[in-house]
Amino acid sequence: MSISGITNIALSGMRAQATRIGAIANNVANSSTSGYARLNTSLNTVASGGVQATVNPTASDVDPATELTDLIEAEQAYKANAVVFETGADMWEMLMSIKRA
């Protein structure tokens, strides 16, 4: 796998977690809205590599504890993908400096 492939996969993970965080924020903001359908985010692998987030309404009510737990998990996953992305970018920079030498 190439460095650009690694960074693209990490970027897709960051985008997916950002989508998930947006759904969580929506759930919290609308938790007291009558008739609101809680949004659930599904993460699916993409054949070319990476992950894609799909948001769908569910029949369940919004539980603040679940939303907080999901938010913490999404934040940690986002940070992990950001570290992978940064490491890939650093590797790319190192390769370019070797090539220039």
Secondary structure, DSSP 8 states (H G I E B T S, - for coil): --HHHHHHHHHHHHHHHHHHHHHHHHHHHTTTSTT---EEEEEEE-TTSSEEEEEEE-SS---HHHHHHHHHHHHHHHHHHHHHHHHHHHHHHHHHHHHH-
